[in-house]
Amino acid sequence: MSKTFVPSPRTPAVLTGNFLRDGRNVWKAGEDWTTDPRVATLFEDAGLAEFALLDAQAQGHVVVGPYLAEAVRNPDGTPGPAHFREAFRQRGPSTEPSATPAQPLAEVAHV
C-alpha cells in the first residue's frame, strides 16, 4: 500500500499477501483467506482497513507480506485490480505452465 493511499468508498482496497506454506497469492475474504480475488472483501473505511491489516500482520504463521492494495468495484460488485501490478498477481504464477489467469489483462480497469 502506498503511504498516501487511504481506502474510501471512491478508492476501495483489498487486503492481500502470500500463504507462508506455499507462497500462493491470497486475499482476505471475511475472516478467511482465499486464492480467489473475486470474493475478497472490499474495504472502503480507512479505519477498518487498517485494523484488518494489523490483524493480518499478526498472522505471520499463515500469511506473509500482507498489504492493502487499491481496488475498483466491478459492475457486478466484485473487487477488481486498480493497477497493473495487482492484475498481474491475480493471473497467478508465471512459472507454472498449468496456471490459468483469473482475469485477462484486457479486462483490467485502468485508473
Phi and psi in degrees as a GROMACS rama.xvg file:
@    title "Ramachandran Plot"
@    xaxis  label "Phi"
@    yaxis  label "Psi"
@TYPE xy
-66.1309  146.246  SER-2
-65.0625  -21.055  LYS-3
-96.6453  -7.75946  THR-4
-80.6332  125.065  PHE-5
-126.726  117.711  VAL-6
-57.7882  141.793  PRO-7
-155.977  171.985  SER-8
-58.3266  -31.7637  PRO-9
-77.6147  -33.7619  ARG-10
-130.11  79.4066  THR-11
-70.8743  170.615  PRO-12
-134.55  158.013  ALA-13
-119.562  153.889  VAL-14
-100.872  123.852  LEU-15
-136.006  163.804  THR-16
-176.649  -155.147  GLY-17
-134.522  141.423  ASN-18
-62.8025  136.187  PHE-19
-63.5094  -43.0939  LEU-20
-65.0593  -44.6045  ARG-21
-129.074  -0.67207  ASP-22
80.6911  1.38504  GLY-23
-61.8594  145.715  ARG-24
-68.3872  135.397  ASN-25
-136.365  157.759  VAL-26
-131.177  146.285  TRP-27
-76.4112  128.093  LYS-28
-131.62  99.017  ALA-29
66.4296  -125.521  GLY-30
-90.8605  -6.60363  GLU-31
-110.701  172.032  ASP-32
-108.097  143.526  TRP-33
-134.364  153.947  THR-34
-91.9431  -0.0117098  THR-35
-103.056  103.601  ASP-36
-65.0974  -17.4321  PRO-37
-71.6446  -15.8117  ARG-38
-108.306  10.6741  VAL-39
-65.5951  151.435  ALA-40
-74.3286  131.635  THR-41
-92.2384  121.513  LEU-42
-97.4907  121.747  PHE-43
-112.073  -7.54021  GLU-44
-109.665  122.694  ASP-45
-60.0774  -39.9943  ALA-46
-65.5799  -45.2169  GLY-47
-64.9793  -37.9217  LEU-48
-64.549  -44.0051  ALA-49
-64.8378  -41.2747  GLU-50
-61.5873  -44.2421  PHE-51
-63.2684  -38.3437  ALA-52
-64.7204  -45.0193  LEU-53
-61.2817  -40.6239  LEU-54
-62.4767  -43.1737  ASP-55
-64.8393  -38.6745  ALA-56
-64.7547  -26.504  GLN-57
-79.7962  -7.66485  ALA-58
-98.9588  41.7752  GLN-59
-59.7761  -17.3459  GLY-60
-81.8524  -6.76348  HIS-61
-119.87  -48.1338  VAL-62
-132.527  144.625  VAL-63
-121.352  151.487  VAL-64
62.7031  36.2713  GLY-65
-66.6869  143.697  PRO-66
-155.82  160.146  TYR-67
-90.2902  127.956  LEU-68
-115.158  134.853  ALA-69
-60.8945  139.196  GLU-70
-134.858  173.747  ALA-71
-124.557  155.263  VAL-72
-95.7235  116.1  ARG-73
-67.5725  161.152  ASN-74
-54.7007  -29.2674  PRO-75
-86.8625  4.62044  ASP-76
91.7811  -9.02741  GLY-77
-79.7135  154.472  THR-78
-76.2493  148.644  PRO-79
-135.477  160.702  GLY-80
-72.0994  139.821  PRO-81
-94.0147  -18.8679  ALA-82
-133.457  157.179  HIS-83
-56.3073  -41.8644  PHE-84
-55.8668  -46.0623  ARG-85
-70.8574  -35.2808  GLU-86
-62.5098  -40.2154  ALA-87
-64.7433  -43.1551  PHE-88
-61.3578  -37.9358  ARG-89
-68.589  -23.0505  GLN-90
-69.7818  -16.8299  ARG-91
96.6073  177.461  GLY-92
-61.1271  134.72  PRO-93
-85.2628  -4.05897  SER-94
-98.528  -4.18086  THR-95
-106.034  113.353  GLU-96
-60.5587  -25.9927  PRO-97
-84.1737  -6.52253  SER-98
-68.5528  135.459  ALA-99
-114.711  139.706  THR-100
-67.0617  143.42  PRO-101
-75.8674  -28.9704  ALA-102
-155.487  125.491  GLN-103
-59.9428  144.944  PRO-104
-61.018  -28.558  LEU-105
-63.857  -21.6599  ALA-106
-93.9354  2.13572  GLU-107
-76.9731  134.099  VAL-108
-74.8548  131.61  ALA-109
-102.092  127.109  HIS-110
